[in-house]
Amino acid sequence: MNGDEQLLRGRVYGRDHDDPHPGPLPGRTYAALIGGPLDGLLLDITGWGTREVDDGAALSTELGRFPGGRSLYGPRHGEPRASTPGVVCRFHHRGDTP
């Protein structure tokens, strides 16, 4: 794991590395990002409905195949989900788009 990967691991997507609380917060719901340029980050999905979670997310990043583009993440069909706050599911990398 290189320095950039270590910097990302356990942080919440969208929070700066120098944020006083870059990690998960109590009472919030997260998806763990698996693979791709955002591997190891958590995505805050608090308040998302089942359909929104099923659709996944297109996340802005400079780290993907297209700098300034988006990395596509979503759940795998049939993968288990928890119903309590914390990390409740995994979003797997599906590719990148400009």
Order of alpha helices (4+ residues) and beta strands (2+ residues): alpha-beta-beta-alpha-beta-beta-beta
